[in-house]
Amino acid sequence: MSVPSVNTPARLGLLDPLRGLLALCVAVYHLGVWFAISQSGSDANIAMARLGNFSVSGFFVLSGFLLFRTAPWSRLRQEGLGRFWLRRFLRLAPIFYLACALNLVLRLGMGPQPTWLRVLENVTLTFGAIQPNLALVTGGWYVGLVALLYFVYPALAWLREKGGIAFLVALALGLWLWSLPPTLHGVMGQAMWNRFHAYVEAPNQVFLLAWGGLLAALHADTGRRLDPKVALLLALPLVWVLVKPDPRFYDHLVAVTGWTRYRFVLVVTGLVALAAFTRDLAPSAPGEGFWNRVVSWALVGLTRLGAWSYGLYLLHPFTQRLVAPHLDGMAGFTLALLLALVAAALVHRWIEAPLGKLGRGERRAQAPSIRA
């Protein structure tokens, strides 16, 4: 297989640590709600709800960025569409299949009634085109929408090649306009039982992928990068906007609808941009100060967590089901989170890493390491 284009970066700033933080925020949010570790409407509850929900939005932006940045049309033309789709399938499907199988075998009741049609839609990853919440595992709606992106991406990459950044601007703007009706009134205008189903539908989500693609174009057009310390300082006010208890809410869907949602989506897009436009942090040297070493170690740990992020995202609901009959409150939350981290590390070691090497092929090992 041909090596990637020389325009493809070997590493992308602090995106791996950010990916780890996003996955951790989602897991903490879900487990925090399920184990009731904070009171509805409290400062902690609002912070967890915003960080958890908008971390998923951040995943969409990040996914769009990585795909457009690391797989330009020149690379797809070199490696072939079959190889591209194989790599994407091996990245997305195995752990999703594992989670769905655990749900079905253990009869945990995640998702809709598991008819043969529902199973076929999940096996073929086509449920995202029908209704993303037909996933047979909690959180699988994200997988369905990303699978759609992977399917249509070669056409988008070709259009990006022919239309330049103007195409991405038009795509991002057009999809954002498509999101306005469901975001502003389409979700909360539904009956209570149908609101989340409406929230996860494509019109309300896919504009985030295009925003990530637009960031990728800007990233490719400039070599200027921020110092990691400067980037972390700039990130602090953005994080504060996410966690501050204003406006206060009790229904968590209120936080992800209306014009307020776009404000917070811009915040997480800003965090993705800061992570992408930051220089790689050099390993700490023996003579460096204590805080420099602490930051370096923390980013190394978060980078590892970033490698586990997909498994953590899909498997933490199972550790909740395992722990909840025996422990509740903070003790149950803590144990379930630790077990989820262990499970994510194991599936990365034994499933994701080997299949990732298989998808890249033998010659791919000689090229720079890229994880999109």
SERO-4910 file (N, C-alpha, C, O; in steps of 0.05 Angstrom, whole numbers):
BEGIN
 pado doro    nc1    nc2    nc3   cac1   cac2   cac3    cc1    cc2    cc3    oc1    oc2    oc3
  Met    A     17    -24      0      0      0      0     18     25      0     39     25     13
  Ser    A      9     45    -14     25     70    -16     26     84     11      7     82     27
  Val    A     47     98     16     49    114     41     32    138     38     25    146     16
  Pro    A     25    151     61      8    175     60     21    198     45     45    198     41
  Ser    A      4    216     38     15    241     25     34    255     44     31    254     68
  Val    A     53    269     32     72    284     49     58    307     63     69    318     82
  Asn    A     34    314     55     20    335     68      5    326     93     -8    342    107
  Thr    A      6    300     98     -8    288    121     10    289    146     32    278    145
  Pro    A      2    302    168     19    305    191     22    278    206      3    262    207
  Ala    A     45    274    218     50    249    233     36    251    260     26    230    270
  Arg    A     36    274    272     23    278    298      7    303    297     13    321    281
  Leu    A    -13    305    313    -31    328    312    -35    340    340    -55    336    353
  Gly    A    -15    355    348    -16    371    373    -25    355    397    -15    334    403
  Leu    A    -45    366    411    -55    354    436    -82    341    432    -98    339    451
  Leu    A    -88    331    407   -114    319    402   -118    293    417   -140    287    426
  Asp    A    -97    277    420   -100    252    434   -106    257    464   -124    244    474
  Pro    A    -91    274    478   -100    281    505   -128    291    507   -143    284    525
  Leu    A   -136    309    488   -163    319    488   -183    297    484   -204    296    497
  Arg    A   -178    278    466   -195    256    462   -200    240    488   -222    232    494
  Gly    A   -178    236    503   -180    222    528   -198    237    548   -214    225    562
  Leu    A   -195    264    549   -211    280    567   -240    279    559   -258    277    577
  Leu    A   -246    280    533   -274    279    524   -287    253    532   -310    253    542
  Ala    A   -273    231    528   -285    205    535   -289    203    565   -309    192    574
  Leu    A   -270    213    580   -273    212    609   -297    229    619   -312    221    636
  Cys    A   -301    252    606   -324    269    614   -350    255    608   -369    257    623
  Val    A   -352    241    585   -376    227    578   -382    205    599   -404    202    608
  Ala    A   -361    189    605   -364    168    625   -372    179    652   -390    168    665
  Val    A   -359    200    661   -365    212    687   -394    222    688   -408    218    708
  Tyr    A   -402    234    666   -430    245    665   -450    222    667   -468    223    684
  His    A   -448    202    650   -467    180    651   -467    166    677   -488    161    689
  Leu    A   -443    159    687   -442    144    712   -451    162    735   -464    152    754
  Gly    A   -445    187    734   -454    206    755   -485    207    756   -496    208    778
  Val    A   -498    207    733   -527    208    732   -538    181    742   -556    180    759
  Trp    A   -527    159    732   -537    133    739   -534    126    769   -551    113    781
  Phe    A   -512    136    781   -507    131    809   -516    154    827   -512    153    851
  Ala    A   -528    175    814   -540    197    829   -520    209    849   -526    212    873
  Ile    A   -496    217    839   -476    228    857   -480    258    861   -466    270    878
  Ser    A   -498    271    846   -503    300    850   -532    305    847   -547    290    833
  Gln    A   -541    326    859   -570    333    858   -576    349    833   -561    367    825
  Ser    A   -599    344    821   -607    357    797   -608    388    801   -620    397    821
  Gly    A   -596    403    783   -595    432    785   -573    443    801   -569    467    802
  Ser    A   -557    425    815   -534    434    830   -511    442    812   -511    435    788
  Asp    A   -492    457    822   -469    466    806   -455    442    794   -448    442    771
  Ala    A   -450    421    810   -436    397    801   -452    383    779   -440    373    759
  Asn    A   -478    381    783   -495    368    763   -495    383    736   -493    370    715
  Ile    A   -496    409    737   -496    425    713   -469    422    699   -468    419    674
  Ala    A   -447    423    714   -421    420    702   -418    392    689   -408    391    666
  Met    A   -426    371    702   -424    344    691   -442    342    666   -433    330    646
  Ala    A   -466    353    666   -484    351    643   -472    366    619   -473    355    597
  Arg    A   -462    390    623   -450    404    601   -425    390    590   -422    387    566
  Leu    A   -407    383    608   -382    370    599   -388    344    585   -376    337    565
  Gly    A   -407    328    596   -414    302    584   -426    305    556   -418    293    537
  Asn    A   -447    321    555   -461    324    529   -444    338    508   -444    330    485
  Phe    A   -430    359    515   -415    373    495   -388    360    489   -375    367    470
  Ser    A   -380    341    506   -357    324    498   -364    307    474   -347    302    457
  Val    A   -389    297    473   -398    282    449   -397    301    425   -388    292    403
  Ser    A   -406    325    428   -404    345    406   -375    349    398   -368    351    374
  Gly    A   -357    350    418   -329    352    412   -318    328    397   -301    332    380
  Phe    A   -328    304    403   -320    281    388   -327    283    358   -312    276    341
  Phe    A   -351    294    353   -359    298    325   -340    318    311   -331    312    289
  Val    A   -334    340    323   -316    360    311   -288    347    307   -276    350    286
  Leu    A   -279    333    327   -253    320    326   -252    299    304   -232    297    289
  Ser    A   -273    283    301   -274    263    280   -273    275    253   -259    265    235
  Gly    A   -289    297    248   -288    310    223   -260    322    217   -250    320    195
  Phe    A   -248    334    237   -221    345    234   -201    324    226   -187    327    206
  Leu    A   -200    302    241   -180    281    236   -184    268    208   -165    263    194
  Leu    A   -209    264    200   -214    251    175   -205    269    152   -190    260    134
  Phe    A   -214    294    152   -206    312    130   -176    318    130   -165    323    109
  Arg    A   -164    318    154   -136    325    156   -117    302    148    -97    307    136
  Thr    A   -125    278    155   -106    255    151   -113    239    126    -97    221    119
  Ala    A   -136    244    114   -144    227     91   -153    245     68   -176    245     60
  Pro    A   -135    262     57   -142    278     33   -147    260      9   -140    236      9
  Trp    A   -158    271    -11   -165    256    -35   -140    243    -47   -141    221    -58
  Ser    A   -117    257    -46    -92    245    -57    -85    219    -43    -76    200    -56
  Arg    A    -90    217    -17    -84    192     -3   -104    171    -10    -96    148    -14
  Leu    A   -129    178    -11   -150    158    -19   -144    147    -47   -148    123    -52
  Arg    A   -135    164    -65   -129    155    -92   -106    136    -92   -105    117   -108
  Gln    A    -86    141    -75    -63    123    -73    -69     96    -62    -62     75    -72
  Glu    A    -84     96    -39    -89     71    -25   -113     56    -36   -115     32    -32
  Gly    A   -132     69    -49   -156     56    -59   -178     58    -39   -174     58    -15
  Leu    A   -203     60    -49   -226     63    -32   -231     38    -15   -239     40      8
  Gly    A   -225     15    -26   -228    -10    -11   -212    -10     15   -221    -17     36
  Arg    A   -186     -2     12   -169     -1     36   -179     20     55   -178     16     80
  Phe    A   -187     43     45   -197     64     63   -221     54     79   -221     57    103
  Trp    A   -241     42     66   -265     33     80   -258     10     99   -270      7    120
  Leu    A   -238     -7     92   -230    -29    110   -218    -17    135   -225    -26    157
  Arg    A   -201      3    132   -189     15    156   -210     27    174   -209     24    198
  Arg    A   -229     41    162   -250     54    177   -268     33    191   -276     36    214
  Phe    A   -274     11    176   -290    -10    188   -276    -23    212   -289    -27    232
  Leu    A   -251    -29    209   -236    -41    231   -233    -22    255   -229    -31    277
  Arg    A   -234      3    250   -232     23    271   -258     25    287   -259     28    311
  Leu    A   -281     23    272   -307     29    283   -322      4    293   -334      5    314
  Ala    A   -322    -17    277   -341    -39    281   -335    -59    303   -353    -66    318
  Pro    A   -310    -68    307   -305    -91    325   -315    -86    354   -329   -103    365
  Ile    A   -308    -63    365   -316    -58    393   -346    -53    394   -359    -60    414
  Phe    A   -357    -40    374   -386    -36    372   -400    -63    371   -419    -67    386
  Tyr    A   -390    -81    355   -402   -108    354   -400   -122    381   -418   -136    390
  Leu    A   -377   -119    395   -373   -131    421   -394   -121    440   -406   -136    455
  Ala    A   -398    -94    440   -417    -82    459   -445    -92    453   -461    -98    471
  Cys    A   -452    -92    427   -479   -102    420   -483   -131    428   -504   -139    438
  Ala    A   -462   -148    424   -464   -176    431   -468   -179    461   -484   -196    470
  Leu    A   -453   -164    477   -456   -165    506   -485   -158    514   -497   -171    531
  Asn    A   -495   -137    501   -523   -129    508   -543   -151    501   -561   -156    517
  Leu    A   -540   -164    478   -559   -184    470   -556   -210    486   -576   -221    495
  Val    A   -531   -218    491   -527   -243    505   -535   -241    534   -548   -259    545
  Leu    A   -529   -218    547   -536   -214    575   -564   -202    578   -573   -199    601
  Arg    A   -578   -197    556   -605   -186    557   -608   -162    575   -624   -161    593
  Leu    A   -591   -142    569   -590   -118    586   -611    -97    578   -615    -78    593
  Gly    A   -623   -100    555   -644    -82    547   -635    -55    537   -650    -36    538
  Met    A   -610    -53    528   -600    -27    517   -611    -24    489   -609    -43    473
  Gly    A   -622     -1    483   -632      3    456   -660     -9    451   -673    -16    470
  Pro    A   -668    -10    426   -695    -20    419   -697    -50    422   -677    -64    428
  Gln    A   -721    -60    419   -726    -89    419   -709   -102    397   -710    -94    374
  Pro    A   -692   -122    404   -673   -133    385   -685   -153    365   -681   -177    367
  Thr    A   -701   -142    346   -712   -159    325   -689   -166    305   -668   -154    306
  Trp    A   -695   -184    287   -675   -191    267   -669   -167    249   -646   -163    240
  Leu    A   -689   -150    243   -684   -126    227   -665   -107    242   -647    -96    230
  Arg    A   -670   -103    268   -653    -85    284   -624    -96    285   -605    -81    282
  Val    A   -621   -122    288   -594   -134    288   -581   -130    262   -557   -123    261
  Leu    A   -595   -134    239   -583   -130    213   -574   -101    209   -553    -96    198
  Glu    A   -591    -82    218   -583    -54    215   -558    -48    231   -542    -31    223
  Asn    A   -555    -60    255   -531    -55    271   -507    -69    259   -485    -58    260
  Val    A   -510    -93    249   -487   -108    237   -477    -93    212   -453    -92    208
  Thr    A   -495    -82    197   -487    -68    172   -480    -38    177   -472    -24    159
  Leu    A   -484    -29    202   -478     -1    210   -495     18    193   -487     41    188
  Thr    A   -519     10    185   -536     27    169   -558     41    186   -573     57    175
  Phe    A   -559     35    212   -581     46    228   -579     76    230   -599     89    235
  Gly    A   -555     87    227   -552    116    229   -567    131    207   -576    154    211
  Ala    A   -571    118    184   -587    130    163   -617    128    167   -632    141    153
  Ile    A   -625    111    186   -653    107    192   -661    123    217   -679    141    215
  Gln    A   -649    116    239   -653    130    264   -629    122    282   -628     99    290
  Pro    A   -611    141    287   -587    134    302   -592    120    329   -575    105    338
  Asn    A   -615    125    341   -620    113    367   -630     84    365   -640     73    384
  Leu    A   -628     72    341   -634     44    337   -609     27    344   -610      2    341
  Ala    A   -588     39    353   -565     24    362   -572      6    385   -587     13    403
  Leu    A   -560    -18    385   -566    -38    405   -546    -36    429   -540    -55    442
  Val    A   -536    -12    434   -519     -7    457   -521     23    463   -524     40    446
  Thr    A   -520     29    489   -521     57    498   -498     73    485   -475     65    486
  Gly    A   -505     96    474   -485    113    461   -478    106    433   -463    120    419
  Gly    A   -490     84    423   -484     75    396   -494     94    374   -486     91    351
  Trp    A   -511    113    380   -521    131    360   -498    147    347   -499    153    323
  Tyr    A   -477    153    363   -454    166    352   -440    149    331   -431    159    310
  Val    A   -439    123    336   -426    104    317   -441    104    291   -429    104    269
  Gly    A   -468    104    292   -484    104    268   -479    128    250   -478    126    226
  Leu    A   -476    152    262   -472    176    247   -444    177    236   -440    186    213
  Val    A   -424    168    251   -397    168    241   -394    148    218   -379    152    199
  Ala    A   -408    125    220   -408    106    198   -418    118    172   -407    113    151
  Leu    A   -439    135    175   -448    149    151   -427    167    139   -423    169    115
  Leu    A   -413    181    157   -391    199    147   -370    183    132   -361    191    111
  Tyr    A   -362    160    143   -342    143    130   -351    134    103   -335    133     84
  Phe    A   -377    128    100   -388    118     75   -386    140     53   -379    134     31
  Val    A   -394    164     60   -396    185     40   -370    201     38   -367    218     20
  Tyr    A   -351    196     56   -327    213     57   -311    215     31   -302    236     23
  Pro    A   -307    192     16   -292    195     -9   -303    216    -28   -288    231    -40
  Ala    A   -329    218    -30   -342    239    -47   -335    267    -35   -330    285    -50
  Leu    A   -336    269     -9   -330    295      4   -301    302     -1   -294    326     -5
  Ala    A   -283    282      1   -255    288     -3   -249    297    -31   -233    315    -36
  Trp    A   -263    285    -51   -260    293    -79   -270    321    -83   -257    337    -96
  Leu    A   -293    327    -71   -304    355    -74   -286    375    -60   -282    397    -69
  Arg    A   -274    367    -37   -255    384    -24   -231    390    -42   -221    412    -43
  Glu    A   -221    369    -56   -199    372    -74   -205    391    -97   -189    408   -104
  Lys    A   -230    389   -107   -237    405   -130   -247    433   -122   -241    453   -136
  Gly    A   -261    435   -100   -273    460    -92   -257    477    -72   -263    500    -67
  Gly    A   -235    465    -61   -219    479    -42   -233    485    -16   -254    473    -10
  Ile    A   -223    505     -2   -235    511     24   -263    523     21   -279    522     39
  Ala    A   -269    534     -3   -295    546     -7   -317    524     -5   -339    529      5
  Phe    A   -310    500    -14   -329    478    -12   -335    472     17   -358    467     25
  Leu    A   -314    471     34   -318    465     62   -333    487     77   -349    481     94
  Val    A   -329    512     69   -344    534     81   -374    530     74   -391    533     91
  Ala    A   -379    524     49   -407    521     40   -419    497     54   -443    498     62
  Leu    A   -404    475     57   -414    451     70   -421    457     99   -442    449    109
  Ala    A   -402    470    113   -406    475    142   -430    494    146   -445    490    164
  Leu    A   -432    514    129   -454    533    132   -481    520    125   -501    524    139
  Gly    A   -481    504    103   -506    491     95   -516    472    116   -540    471    122
  Leu    A   -498    455    127   -506    436    147   -514    450    173   -532    440    187
  Trp    A   -501    472    179   -510    487    203   -538    498    200   -554    496    218
  Leu    A   -544    509    176   -571    518    171   -591    495    173   -614    499    182
  Trp    A   -583    471    164   -600    448    166   -606    441    195   -627    430    201
  Ser    A   -587    447    213   -591    440    241   -609    460    256   -619    453    278
  Leu    A   -615    483    245   -630    503    259   -657    494    268   -664    496    292
  Pro    A   -674    483    250   -701    475    259   -701    455    282   -715    459    301
  Pro    A   -686    432    279   -687    414    302   -675    424    327   -684    418    349
  Thr    A   -653    440    325   -640    450    349   -657    471    363   -659    471    388
  Leu    A   -670    489    348   -684    511    360   -711    503    371   -720    513    392
  His    A   -725    485    357   -752    478    367   -760    449    362   -779    439    374
  Gly    A   -745    435    345   -754    408    337   -751    387    359   -766    368    360
  Val    A   -731    391    377   -727    371    399   -746    376    421   -761    358    429
  Met    A   -747    400    432   -764    405    456   -793    406    448   -811    405    465
  Gly    A   -799    408    422   -827    408    413   -838    380    411   -862    376    406
  Gln    A   -821    359    415   -830    332    414   -842    324    441   -838    337    462
  Ala    A   -857    302    441   -866    290    466   -841    282    482   -820    276    470
  Met    A   -844    281    508   -821    276    526   -806    250    518   -781    250    518
  Trp    A   -820    229    511   -807    203    505   -791    204    479   -774    187    475
  Asn    A   -798    224    462   -785    224    435   -764    246    433   -752    249    412
  Arg    A   -759    261    454   -740    283    451   -711    275    446   -698    286    429
  Phe    A   -702    255    460   -674    246    455   -672    233    428   -651    237    415
  His    A   -692    219    419   -691    207    392   -688    229    371   -674    226    352
  Ala    A   -703    251    376   -701    274    357   -674    288    359   -663    297    339
  Tyr    A   -663    289    383   -637    303    387   -615    289    371   -598    303    360
  Val    A   -614    263    370   -591    248    359   -593    246    329   -575    235    316
  Glu    A   -615    255    316   -617    251    287   -597    268    272   -587    288    282
  Ala    A   -591    259    248   -569    271    232   -571    301    229   -551    315    232
  Pro    A   -594    313    222   -595    342    219   -584    358    243   -574    380    239
  Asn    A   -587    346    266   -579    361    290   -549    356    297   -539    369    316
  Gln    A   -535    339    283   -508    331    291   -487    334    269   -464    342    276
  Val    A   -493    329    244   -472    326    224   -458    352    217   -436    351    205
  Phe    A   -470    375    224   -456    400    218   -430    401    234   -411    415    226
  Leu    A   -429    387    257   -405    387    273   -381    374    258   -358    382    261
  Leu    A   -387    353    243   -367    340    227   -355    359    206   -331    359    202
  Ala    A   -373    375    194   -364    394    174   -348    416    187   -328    426    175
  Trp    A   -355    424    211   -339    444    225   -311    434    230   -291    448    227
  Gly    A   -309    408    237   -283    396    240   -267    396    214   -243    400    214
  Gly    A   -281    390    192   -267    391    166   -257    418    159   -235    421    148
  Leu    A   -272    439    165   -263    466    160   -238    473    177   -220    485    167
  Leu    A   -238    464    202   -214    468    219   -190    454    206   -168    464    207
  Ala    A   -195    430    195   -173    415    183   -161    430    159   -137    430    156
  Ala    A   -178    443    143   -168    458    121   -150    482    130   -129    487    119
  Leu    A   -159    495    151   -144    517    162   -117    507    174    -96    520    171
  His    A   -118    484    187    -94    472    198    -74    465    177    -50    468    180
  Ala    A    -84    455    154    -66    447    132    -53    471    119    -31    469    107
  Asp    A    -67    494    120    -57    517    105    -37    534    121    -26    553    110
  Thr    A    -33    528    146    -14    543    162      3    525    179     -7    505    190
  Gly    A     28    532    182     46    516    198     50    528    226     66    518    242
  Arg    A     36    550    232     39    563    258     26    546    280      3    538    277
  Arg    A     40    542    302     30    526    324     35    540    350     55    555    353
  Leu    A     17    536    369     19    548    396     38    533    414     41    508    411
  Asp    A     50    547    432     64    534    454     44    520    472     23    531    478
  Pro    A     49    495    481     29    481    497     20    496    522     -4    495    529
  Lys    A     38    510    535     30    525    559     10    548    551     -9    552    566
  Val    A     15    561    529     -3    582    520    -30    570    514    -51    582    521
  Ala    A    -30    547    500    -55    534    493    -71    527    517    -96    530    518
  Leu    A    -58    516    538    -72    508    562    -84    533    576   -106    531    587
  Leu    A    -69    555    576    -80    579    589   -104    589    573   -124    598    586
  Leu    A   -103    589    547   -125    597    531   -150    579    534   -172    588    531
  Ala    A   -145    554    541   -167    535    544   -182    539    570   -206    532    572
  Leu    A   -169    551    590   -182    554    616   -208    569    615   -228    560    626
  Pro    A   -209    593    602   -235    607    602   -256    592    586   -280    595    592
  Leu    A   -248    577    565   -268    561    550   -280    540    568   -304    535    567
  Val    A   -263    526    584   -273    506    602   -291    518    623   -312    507    631
  Trp    A   -284    542    632   -301    556    652   -329    562    641   -349    559    655
  Val    A   -330    570    616   -356    575    603   -373    550    604   -397    551    608
  Leu    A   -360    527    599   -375    501    599   -386    494    627   -408    484    630
  Val    A   -370    498    648   -377    487    674   -391    507    692   -403    498    712
  Lys    A   -391    532    686   -404    551    704   -434    547    705   -446    540    684
  Pro    A   -447    549    728   -475    542    731   -494    564    721   -513    572    736
  Asp    A   -489    575    698   -506    596    687   -508    593    657   -487    594    643
  Pro    A   -532    590    646   -558    589    660   -562    563    674   -552    542    666
  Arg    A   -578    563    695   -583    539    711   -606    523    697   -625    535    687
  Phe    A   -604    497    697   -625    480    685   -628    455    701   -610    447    716
  Tyr    A   -650    442    697   -656    416    711   -661    394    690   -654    371    696
  Asp    A   -672    400    667   -674    381    646   -649    383    628   -644    404    617
  His    A   -634    362    627   -608    363    613   -610    368    583   -591    377    571
  Leu    A   -633    361    571   -637    367    543   -639    397    538   -633    406    515
  Val    A   -646    413    558   -646    442    555   -618    452    548   -615    472    534
  Ala    A   -598    439    559   -571    448    555   -561    443    527   -541    455    519
  Val    A   -574    425    512   -564    418    485   -584    426    463   -584    414    442
  Thr    A   -601    445    469   -620    455    449   -621    485    450   -610    498    468
  Gly    A   -634    497    430   -636    526    428   -610    539    421   -590    526    416
  Trp    A   -611    566    421   -587    581    414   -565    577    433   -541    580    426
  Thr    A   -572    570    458   -551    564    478   -533    542    469   -508    543    474
  Arg    A   -544    522    456   -528    500    447   -505    509    428   -483    500    431
  Tyr    A   -511    527    410   -491    536    391   -468    550    405   -445    548    397
  Arg    A   -474    564    426   -453    578    441   -434    557    453   -409    561    451
  Phe    A   -444    536    464   -427    516    476   -413    499    455   -391    489    459
  Val    A   -426    495    432   -413    481    410   -389    497    400   -369    485    393
  Leu    A   -392    523    399   -369    540    391   -346    537    411   -323    538    404
  Val    A   -353    534    437   -333    531    457   -317    505    453   -293    505    454
  Val    A   -331    483    449   -317    457    446   -302    457    419   -281    445    417
  Thr    A   -312    471    399   -298    473    374   -272    489    378   -251    482    367
  Gly    A   -273    509    395   -249    524    403   -229    507    417   -205    509    412
  Leu    A   -238    489    434   -220    471    449   -206    452    429   -183    446    432
  Val    A   -222    441    410   -210    424    390   -189    439    374   -167    429    368
  Ala    A   -196    464    366   -177    480    351   -151    485    367   -129    483    356
  Leu    A   -154    492    392   -130    497    409   -112    472    410    -88    473    408
  Ala    A   -125    449    414   -110    424    415    -96    418    389    -73    408    389
  Ala    A   -110    423    367    -98    417    341    -76    436    333    -56    427    321
  Phe    A    -78    461    340    -59    481    332    -37    485    353    -24    506    354
  Thr    A    -32    465    369    -11    466    390     12    448    382      8    426    371
  Arg    A     36    457    387     59    440    382     59    415    401     48    416    423
  Asp    A     71    394    391     74    370    408     91    378    432    111    392    430
  Leu    A     84    368    456     99    373    480    123    355    481    120    330    480
  Ala    A    147    366    483    171    349    484    172    335    511    162    345    531
  Pro    A    184    310    511    186    296    537    201    312    557    220    326    551
  Ser    A    193    309    583    206    324    604    235    315    608    241    291    608
  Ala    A    253    334    611    281    328    616    286    327    646    272    339    661
  Pro    A    308    313    654    313    310    683    316    337    697    310    339    721
  Gly    A    326    357    684    331    383    697    308    402    697    310    424    708
  Glu    A    285    394    686    262    412    684    249    415    711    253    399    729
  Gly    A    234    437    714    220    443    739    199    422    745    190    407    727
  Phe    A    190    422    770    170    403    779    144    404    764    133    384    755
  Trp    A    134    429    760    108    432    746    109    425    717     90    414    706
  Asn    A    132    430    704    135    421    676    134    391    674    122    380    655
  Arg    A    146    377    693    145    348    693    117    338    699    108    318    686
  Val    A    103    351    717     75    343    723     58    346    698     42    328    692
  Val    A     60    369    684     44    373    660     51    352    639     33    341    626
  Ser    A     77    347    636     85    327    616     75    300    622     65    286    604
  Trp    A     76    291    648     66    265    656     36    263    652     25    243    643
  Ala    A     22    286    659     -7    286    656    -15    283    627    -34    268    620
  Leu    A     -1    296    609     -8    294    580     -1    267    569    -16    257    552
  Val    A     20    254    579     26    227    571      4    208    580     -5    191    564
  Gly    A     -6    212    604    -28    195    614    -53    200    598    -68    181    592
  Leu    A    -59    225    592    -83    231    577    -81    221    548   -101    214    536
  Thr    A    -56    221    537    -52    210    510    -59    180    510    -71    170    491
  Arg    A    -51    166    531    -57    138    533    -88    134    536   -100    116    524
  Leu    A   -100    151    552   -129    150    555   -143    156    529   -163    144    523
  Gly    A   -131    174    513   -142    179    486   -142    154    469   -161    150    453
  Ala    A   -122    137    472   -121    112    457   -143     93    466   -153     76    450
  Trp    A   -152     96    491   -173     78    502   -201     91    499   -220     78    506
  Ser    A   -203    114    487   -227    130    489   -252    116    477   -273    118    489
  Tyr    A   -249    103    455   -272     90    442   -283     68    459   -307     65    462
  Gly    A   -265     51    470   -273     30    488   -286     41    513   -306     30    523
  Leu    A   -275     63    524   -287     75    548   -315     85    542   -333     82    558
  Tyr    A   -318     97    519   -344    108    511   -365     87    509   -388     90    519
  Leu    A   -359     64    497   -379     43    493   -382     24    516   -404     11    519
  Leu    A   -362     21    533   -363      0    553   -371      9    581   -378     -8    598
  His    A   -370     35    586   -377     43    614   -405     37    622   -410     33    645
  Pro    A   -425     36    603   -452     28    612   -453      0    622   -470     -7    639
  Phe    A   -435    -18    613   -435    -45    622   -424    -48    650   -433    -64    666
  Thr    A   -403    -31    656   -393    -33    683   -413    -21    703   -413    -30    726
  Gln    A   -429     -2    695   -451      7    712   -470    -15    719   -478    -19    742
  Arg    A   -478    -30    698   -496    -53    702   -484    -74    720   -498    -87    735
  Leu    A   -458    -77    719   -444    -97    736   -443    -88    765   -446   -104    783
  Val    A   -438    -62    769   -433    -52    796   -459    -45    811   -462    -49    835
  Ala    A   -479    -33    796   -503    -22    809   -518    -40    828   -528    -31    848
  Pro    A   -520    -66    822   -535    -84    841   -521    -87    868   -533    -96    887
  His    A   -495    -79    870   -480    -84    894   -472    -58    909   -469    -58    933
  Leu    A   -467    -37    894   -459    -12    906   -474     11    894   -482     10    870
  Asp    A   -479     32    909   -492     56    898   -476     81    906   -455     79    919
  Gly    A   -485    104    898   -472    129    906   -444    131    896   -437    120    875
  Met    A   -427    146    911   -400    151    902   -383    126    900   -366    124    883
  Ala    A   -388    107    918   -372     82    917   -378     67    891   -359     57    878
  Gly    A   -403     65    884   -410     51    859   -399     66    835   -389     54    816
  Phe    A   -402     92    835   -392    109    813   -362    104    810   -353    100    787
  Thr    A   -347    105    831   -318    102    830   -310     75    819   -293     73    802
  Leu    A   -322     54    830   -315     27    821   -322     23    792   -307     11    776
  Ala    A   -346     32    783   -354     29    756   -335     44    737   -329     33    715
  Leu    A   -327     68    744   -308     83    727   -281     69    725   -270     67    703
  Leu    A   -271     59    748   -245     44    747   -247     19    729   -229     14    714
  Leu    A   -269      4    732   -272    -20    716   -275    -12    686   -265    -27    669
  Ala    A   -288     10    680   -291     19    653   -263     25    641   -258     19    618
  Leu    A   -246     38    657   -219     44    647   -203     19    642   -189     17    622
  Val    A   -206      0    660   -192    -26    656   -202    -40    630   -186    -50    614
  Ala    A   -228    -41    627   -240    -54    604   -231    -39    578   -225    -53    558
  Ala    A   -230    -13    578   -222      2    555   -193     -4    548   -186     -6    524
  Ala    A   -176     -6    569   -148    -12    564   -145    -40    552   -128    -44    534
  Leu    A   -160    -59    561   -158    -87    552   -168    -89    523   -155   -102    507
  Val    A   -190    -76    516   -200    -79    489   -182    -64    469   -179    -72    446
  His    A   -169    -43    479   -149    -29    461   -126    -48    456   -116    -50    434
  Arg    A   -116    -61    478    -92    -78    475    -98   -102    458    -81   -110    442
  Trp    A   -121   -114    461   -126   -140    448   -144   -139    423   -145   -158    408
  Ile    A   -157   -116    419   -175   -114    395   -167    -91    378   -160    -95    354
  Glu    A   -167    -66    389   -162    -43    372   -134    -42    360   -131    -38    336
  Ala    A   -114    -46    377    -87    -44    367    -80    -65    345    -70    -58    324
  Pro    A    -87    -91    350    -81   -111    329    -96   -106    303    -85   -108    281
  Leu    A   -122    -99    305   -138    -94    281   -129    -68    267   -131    -66    243
  Gly    A   -120    -49    283   -109    -24    271    -85    -30    254    -82    -19    232
  Lys    A    -67    -47    263    -44    -55    248    -52    -70    223    -41    -66    201
  Leu    A    -72    -88    225    -82   -102    202    -93    -83    181    -88    -87    157
  Gly    A   -108    -64    190   -120    -45    171    -99    -28    157   -102    -21    134
  Arg    A    -78    -21    171    -57     -4    159    -40    -20    140    -29     -9    121
  Gly    A    -37    -46    144    -21    -63    127      9    -62    134     17    -45    150
  Glu    A     24    -80    123     52    -83    131     69    -58    123     85    -49    139
  Arg    A     64    -48     99     80    -25     91     72      0    106     88     19    108
  Arg    A     48      1    117     39     24    133     56     28    158     58     50    168
  Ala    A     67      6    168     83      8    192    108     24    188    120     34    207
  Gln    A    117     27    162    141     43    156    135     73    154    153     89    153
  Ala    A    110     80    153    102    108    150     97    120    178     96    105    197
  Pro    A     95    147    180     89    160    206     63    149    218     44    142    204
  Ser    A     63    147    244     40    136    258     18    157    259     21    179    270
  Ile    A     -5    150    248    -28    168    247    -53    154    257    -58    132    248
  Arg    A    -67    166    276    -91    152    287   -114    172    283   -116    192    298
  Ala    A   -132    166    265   -154    184    260   -179    171    269   -201    183    266
***
